[in-house]
């Protein structure tokens, strides 16, 4: 029996995998485990695949976090196009054989249809065999030894290490008890097949924050910025908005994919003023686009989703809205204060060109409600909203994920940050045109946007009260005077904690 997992996450049990389309082995990067399959599904959608054409099949051992999963795609052309954008998938392989040992691998290879192998084993084709190992590293001499064990494969072409016409892959999974940090529940396995497409993770280093000219304390990690764009289905020609642009990390990733980008932030200093560089030059968000030779943003505006300047009749213009809302750990949320007209009535504004509106605290629940309503208005039908939702073990409740009548939840992927809290990448898709009356009725039935996660700052920084050593000693003595059975009302905690608190 084979466990088949549809792209919706539903488990199906069938006697054999689906024969429609072509099945490929996906070799995932072993990190951000919950992000990997949704990323490939979004990329497949981007290149024109329909949901019903995608089907996941569990690997040997039926281990959910295994780096080896089978994915059925409608064509090889789709697989090649997907591989050009993959970040969390190393390669897509047309598997010719697999087994627990070399005997099983050889038997499976001989059983594989010859008409599928022979076109790639012709003598006029150059080829190369690549060896990959999961769970252990392989020095070059061991890789050559494994390649020599493939003597049962009738290679007829000429070996060419650079730019061969055909690449074959030998994958070895070895997570045994030899000091590996990888979970040993992934069973040993050998795979051999033809490489259809591989990712270029070099883009992560090319856009590394270490060499970014304009940075801030909340600049999005490069790898995650590209993953967010893939989840959003960003493609060439897309119009993308980041409502919390900051220093523009997400916008840079979207522009690399060929999108036209627009950024907004409530802090006008980040958008316009920037900072002074090491050589005295002025650095702004535009400096990052110049650094990488990317087209400049369509515009950068001072805006927040609570009181935005976008005309009410302007709808369905963006293909993706991607952002990282402020949730109060490194940067607290702020929203615009009184409208300009009310401010002018209370005290005259001397210079409107230099006037900066006042702001006030902004709870996460209210922030996300405004974000979803703005996205439901501005996204085209089929467009996606991708944002991060903070979570803690004490407060997370899936039912509390913000919803909207025009948006459908597509993916919910957790990234663990510390032992105290994590964040979840929420991917939503607009499934129907925006209806202001329906949205108003929906929120009227839910007037309070407060979420349990609004206490995140207190949970992270004030999990236990800080008491002095003298106070702890006094409490201990008081307990001893009561017969030693009285518990301490407070627990002493270090004022300075490391990252693993």
C-alpha positions in Angstrom: 0.0 0.0 0.0 1.2 3.5 -0.8 0.2 6.6 1.1 -0.6 9.4 -1.3 -0.9 12.9 -0.1 -2.8 15.4 -2.2 -1.6 19.0 -2.4 -4.5 19.9 0.0 -2.8 17.8 2.7 -5.4 15.0 2.6 -4.1 11.5 3.0 -5.3 8.9 0.6 -4.5 5.2 0.6 -4.3 3.5 -2.8 -2.7 0.4 -4.3 -0.4 2.4 -6.6 0.5 6.0 -7.3 -1.4 7.9 -9.9 -0.3 7.2 -13.5 -1.4 10.6 -14.8 1.5 13.0 -15.4 5.1 12.2 -14.5 6.4 11.4 -11.0 9.6 13.0 -9.8 11.7 12.5 -6.6 12.1 15.8 -4.7 15.3 16.1 -2.7 14.6 18.8 -0.1 16.9 20.9 1.9 16.6 19.7 5.5 15.5 23.0 7.0 12.2 24.9 7.3 10.5 21.6 7.0 6.9 22.9 6.9 7.7 25.4 4.1 9.0 22.9 1.6 6.0 21.3 0.0 3.9 24.5 0.0 6.7 26.2 -1.8 6.8 23.6 -4.6 3.0 23.7 -4.9 3.0 27.4 -5.3 5.8 27.3 -7.9 3.8 24.6 -9.8 0.8 26.9 -9.8 3.0 29.8 -11.0 4.1 27.8 -14.1 0.6 26.9 -15.0 -0.1 23.5 -13.2 -3.6 23.0 -11.8 -4.2 21.7 -8.3 -5.7 18.5 -9.5 -2.5 17.7 -11.5 -0.3 17.7 -8.4 0.0 14.7 -6.1 2.4 13.9 -3.4 3.5 10.3 -2.5 5.2 9.5 0.7 8.7 8.0 0.6 9.9 4.7 1.9 9.4 4.6 5.7 6.5 7.0 5.5 8.4 9.7 7.4 6.7 13.0 7.0 9.9 15.1 7.5 12.0 12.9 5.1 13.9 15.0 2.5 12.7 12.5 -0.2 9.2 12.9 -1.5 7.5 12.0 -4.8 5.6 14.6 -6.7 3.5 14.1 -9.8 3.6 16.9 -12.3 1.8 17.2 -15.6 5.0 17.4 -17.7 8.8 17.5 -17.6 8.7 21.1 -18.9 6.8 22.0 -15.8 9.5 20.3 -13.6 12.3 22.2 -15.4 10.6 25.6 -14.9 9.8 24.9 -11.3 13.5 24.0 -10.6 14.6 27.4 -11.8 12.9 29.0 -8.8 13.3 26.4 -6.1 14.9 27.5 -2.8 14.1 24.7 -0.3 14.4 21.8 -2.9 17.8 20.8 -4.1 16.8 18.8 -7.2 14.0 17.0 -9.0 15.0 13.5 -10.2 13.3 11.0 -12.6 14.0 7.9 -10.5 15.0 4.8 -12.4 15.7 2.6 -9.4 15.6 2.6 -5.6 16.2 0.1 -2.9 17.5 -0.5 0.6 20.7 -2.0 -0.7 22.7 -2.4 -3.9 21.0 -5.7 -4.8 17.5 -4.1 -4.7 18.8 -1.1 -6.6 20.2 -3.3 -9.4 17.0 -5.3 -9.6 14.8 -2.2 -9.7 17.0 -0.7 -12.5 16.7 -3.9 -14.6 12.9 -3.8 -14.1 12.6 -0.2 -15.2 11.3 0.0 -18.8 14.1 0.0 -21.3 12.3 2.5 -23.7 12.6 5.1 -20.9 16.3 4.5 -20.3 17.7 4.0 -23.7 17.2 7.6 -25.0 19.5 8.9 -22.3 22.2 6.2 -22.5 23.0 6.8 -26.2 26.7 6.8 -27.2 26.4 10.3 -28.7 25.5 11.9 -25.4 27.9 13.2 -22.8 27.0 12.5 -19.2 28.1 12.9 -15.6 27.2 11.0 -12.4 26.6 13.2 -9.3 26.7 11.6 -5.8 24.6 13.1 -3.0 24.5 11.8 0.6 21.9 12.7 3.2 22.8 12.2 6.8 26.5 11.9 6.3 29.3 13.5 4.3 31.2 11.6 1.6 34.8 12.4 0.7 35.7 12.2 -3.0 37.3 8.8 -2.8 34.1 7.3 -1.4 32.0 9.0 -4.0 34.2 7.4 -6.7 33.8 4.1 -5.0 30.0 4.4 -5.1 30.1 5.4 -8.8 32.2 2.3 -9.6 29.5 0.1 -8.1 27.1 1.3 -10.8 28.8 -1.2 -13.3 25.4 -2.8 -14.0 24.3 0.4 -15.8 25.3 0.4 -19.5 26.7 3.9 -19.8 27.7 4.3 -23.5 28.3 8.0 -23.8 31.4 10.1 -23.0 32.0 11.3 -19.5 32.1 15.1 -19.3 32.3 16.9 -15.9 31.4 20.4 -17.2 28.2 21.0 -19.0 27.2 17.4 -19.8 24.1 16.8 -21.9 22.8 14.3 -19.3 23.2 14.3 -15.5 22.6 11.2 -13.5 22.2 11.2 -9.7 23.0 8.6 -7.1 21.3 9.6 -3.8 22.3 7.8 -0.6 20.3 8.2 2.6 22.4 7.2 5.6 21.1 8.5 9.0 22.5 5.7 11.1 24.1 5.9 14.5 27.4 7.5 13.5 27.2 10.9 15.1 24.8 12.4 12.6 22.5 15.2 13.9 19.8 14.1 11.5 16.8 12.2 12.8 17.6 8.4 12.4 13.9 7.7 11.7 14.6 8.3 8.0 15.4 4.8 6.7 18.5 4.0 4.7 17.8 4.1 1.0 19.6 4.3 -2.4 18.1 6.2 -5.4 19.4 6.4 -8.9 17.9 8.4 -11.7 18.2 11.2 -14.2 18.5 14.8 -13.0 15.7 16.9 -14.4 16.3 20.1 -12.6 18.3 21.5 -9.7 18.0 24.7 -7.7 20.5 27.5 -7.7 20.8 28.3 -3.9 23.8 30.5 -4.8 21.2 33.3 -5.1 21.0 33.3 -1.3 24.7 34.2 -1.0 24.5 36.7 -3.8 21.9 38.6 -1.9 23.3 38.0 1.5 22.5 40.6 4.2 26.2 40.6 5.2 26.9 42.7 2.1 23.7 44.6 1.8 24.2 48.3 1.8 21.1 49.4 3.6 20.0 47.3 6.5 17.8 47.6 9.6 17.3 45.5 12.8 14.2 43.8 11.2 15.5 43.2 7.7 14.1 39.9 6.4 16.6 37.0 6.1 17.5 36.5 2.4 16.5 32.8 2.2 13.1 33.5 3.9 12.4 36.5 1.6 12.8 34.3 -1.5 10.6 31.6 0.1 7.9 34.1 0.9 7.9 35.3 -2.7 7.7 31.7 -4.0 4.7 31.1 -1.6 3.1 34.2 -3.0 3.5 33.0 -6.6 5.5 36.0 -7.6 6.5 35.9 -11.3 7.8 38.1 -14.1 5.4 41.0 -14.5 3.7 40.7 -11.2 2.8 43.8 -9.2 3.8 43.2 -5.6 3.2 45.3 -2.5 5.0 45.1 0.9 3.0 47.2 3.4 5.8 46.9 6.0 8.7 47.4 3.6 11.3 48.7 6.0 14.7 48.4 4.2 13.1 46.5 1.4 14.5 42.9 1.8 11.2 41.3 0.5 11.0 43.8 -2.3 14.5 43.0 -3.5 13.7 39.2 -3.6 10.5 40.0 -5.6 12.3 42.2 -8.0 14.9 39.5 -8.6 12.0 37.3 -9.8 11.0 40.0 -12.4 8.2 41.6 -10.4 7.3 45.3 -10.3 7.4 46.2 -6.6 5.9 48.9 -4.4 6.7 49.5 -0.7 5.1 51.3 2.1 6.0 51.9 5.7 4.7 54.1 8.5 8.2 55.3 9.4 9.0 58.0 6.9 12.6 58.1 8.0 13.1 54.6 6.8 11.5 55.3 3.4 13.0 58.7 2.7 15.8 59.7 5.0 17.7 56.4 5.1 21.1 56.6 6.8 24.7 57.7 6.2 27.1 55.1 4.9 30.7 54.5 5.8 31.9 56.9 3.1 29.4 59.6 4.0 27.0 58.7 1.2 23.2 58.7 1.8 21.8 55.1 1.8 18.1 54.4 1.2 16.0 51.5 0.0 16.8 52.5 -3.5 20.5 51.9 -2.7 19.8 48.2 -2.4 18.2 48.0 -5.8 21.1 49.9 -7.3 23.6 47.5 -5.6 22.1 44.5 -7.4 21.3 46.1 -10.7 17.5 45.7 -10.2 14.8 48.0 -11.5 13.8 50.6 -8.9 10.5 50.2 -7.1 7.4 51.6 -8.7 7.1 53.8 -5.6 7.8 53.9 -1.9 5.2 55.7 0.2 4.5 56.5 3.8 1.5 54.5 4.7 -0.1 52.1 7.2 -2.9 49.7 6.6 -5.0 51.3 9.3 -5.5 54.7 7.6 -4.1 54.3 4.1 -4.2 56.9 1.2 -5.4 54.5 -1.5 -8.7 55.6 -3.2 -11.7 53.6 -2.1 -12.6 52.8 -5.8 -9.2 51.4 -6.5 -9.4 47.6 -6.3 -7.8 44.4 -7.7 -4.4 45.8 -8.7 -1.8 43.7 -7.0 -0.9 40.1 -7.8 0.8 39.6 -4.4 1.0 41.3 -1.0 3.9 40.1 1.1 4.9 41.5 4.5 6.2 41.0 8.0 3.9 42.9 10.3 5.4 44.3 13.5 4.5 42.0 16.4 6.3 43.7 19.3 9.4 41.6 19.9 12.1 43.7 18.1 9.7 46.4 16.9 6.3 47.4 18.2 3.4 48.1 16.0 2.3 51.7 15.4 -0.6 53.2 13.5 -1.5 56.7 12.4 -3.1 58.9 15.0 -5.7 61.5 14.4 -6.7 62.4 10.8 -4.9 65.5 9.5 -8.1 67.6 9.5 -8.7 67.0 13.2 -5.1 67.8 14.0 -5.4 71.1 12.1 -8.5 72.0 14.1 -6.7 71.5 17.4 -3.5 73.3 16.5 -2.4 74.9 13.2 0.1 73.0 11.0 2.8 75.4 10.0 4.4 73.4 7.2 2.5 70.5 5.6 5.5 69.4 3.5 7.6 68.6 6.6 4.8 67.6 8.9 5.0 64.0 10.2 1.7 62.7 11.5 1.5 61.4 15.0 1.3 57.6 15.7 -0.2 55.5 18.5 0.1 51.9 19.6 -1.2 49.2 17.3 -2.2 45.8 18.6 -1.3 42.8 16.4 -5.0 41.7 16.1 -6.0 45.1 14.8 -3.0 45.2 12.5 -3.8 41.9 10.9 -7.5 42.7 10.5 -6.6 45.9 8.6 -4.0 43.9 6.6 -6.5 41.3 5.5 -9.2 43.8 4.6 -6.7 45.9 2.6 -5.4 42.7 0.8 -9.0 41.6 0.0 -9.5 44.9 -1.7 -6.3 45.3 -3.5 -5.5 41.8 -4.7 -6.7 40.4 -8.0 -8.8 37.3 -7.8 -6.2 34.5 -7.5 -3.6 36.8 -5.9 -2.0 35.9 -2.7 -1.3 37.5 0.7 1.7 36.1 2.6 2.6 37.3 6.0 4.1 36.1 9.3 2.0 35.4 12.4 3.9 35.1 15.7 3.0 32.2 17.9 3.8 30.7 21.3 2.9 27.4 22.8 0.8 29.2 25.4 -1.3 31.2 23.0 -1.4 29.5 19.5 -4.8 28.4 18.4 -5.4 27.6 14.8 -9.0 28.9 15.1 -7.6 32.3 15.9 -5.8 32.8 12.6 -7.4 35.9 11.1 -9.9 35.2 8.3 -11.8 37.3 5.7 -14.8 36.4 3.5 -12.8 37.0 0.3 -9.6 35.1 1.3 -8.9 31.4 1.7 -6.1 29.9 3.8 -3.7 28.0 1.6 -0.7 27.2 3.9 0.4 27.6 7.5 4.1 26.9 8.0 5.9 27.2 11.3 9.4 28.5 11.8 10.7 27.9 15.4 12.8 30.9 16.5 13.5 30.2 20.2 12.3 27.9 22.9 9.8 30.7 23.8 8.1 31.6 20.6 7.9 30.9 16.8 6.3 32.5 13.8 4.0 31.0 11.2 4.1 31.9 7.5 0.4 32.4 6.6 -0.5 32.1 2.9 -3.9 33.2 1.8 -5.5 33.4 -1.7 -8.2 35.8 -2.9 -11.1 33.6 -4.1 -13.8 36.1 -4.9 -14.2 39.8 -5.6 -14.2 42.2 -2.7 -17.6 42.9 -1.2 -17.5 45.8 1.2 -20.9 45.0 2.7 -19.9 41.4 3.3 -16.7 42.4 4.9 -18.4 44.9 7.2 -21.0 42.3 8.3 -18.2 39.8 8.9 -16.3 42.2 11.2 -19.5 43.5 12.9 -20.1 40.0 14.1 -16.6 39.9 15.5 -16.1 43.4 16.9 -13.1 42.7 19.0 -9.9 42.0 17.0 -7.8 41.2 20.1 -5.8 38.0 19.9 -4.1 36.0 22.6 -0.8 36.6 20.8 -1.1 40.3 21.6 0.6 39.3 24.9 3.7 38.2 23.0 6.0 40.9 24.3 5.1 40.0 27.9 5.5 36.2 27.2 9.0 36.7 25.7 10.5 39.3 28.0 8.5 38.9 31.2 7.9 35.1 31.4 9.0 35.0 35.0 9.5 38.0 37.4 13.0 39.2 37.9 13.8 39.3 41.6 17.0 40.2 43.4 19.1 37.6 45.3 18.2 39.4 48.6 14.5 39.1 47.9 14.9 35.4 47.0 16.8 34.8 50.2 14.1 36.6 52.3 11.4 34.6 50.7 13.3 31.4 51.4 13.8 32.3 55.0 10.1 33.1 55.3 9.3 29.7 53.9 11.6 28.1 56.4 9.9 29.9 59.3 6.6 28.4 58.2 7.9 24.9 58.6 9.6 24.7 55.2 6.5 23.8 53.3 5.6 27.3 52.0 6.5 27.6 48.4 8.2 30.6 47.0 5.7 33.0 45.4 8.3 34.1 42.9 11.2 32.4 41.2 14.6 34.1 40.8 15.5 34.6 37.2 18.7 36.0 35.6 18.4 39.5 34.3 20.6 38.7 31.3 19.7 35.6 29.2 21.3 34.0 26.2 19.6 33.3 22.9 18.3 29.9 24.1 16.1 31.2 26.9 
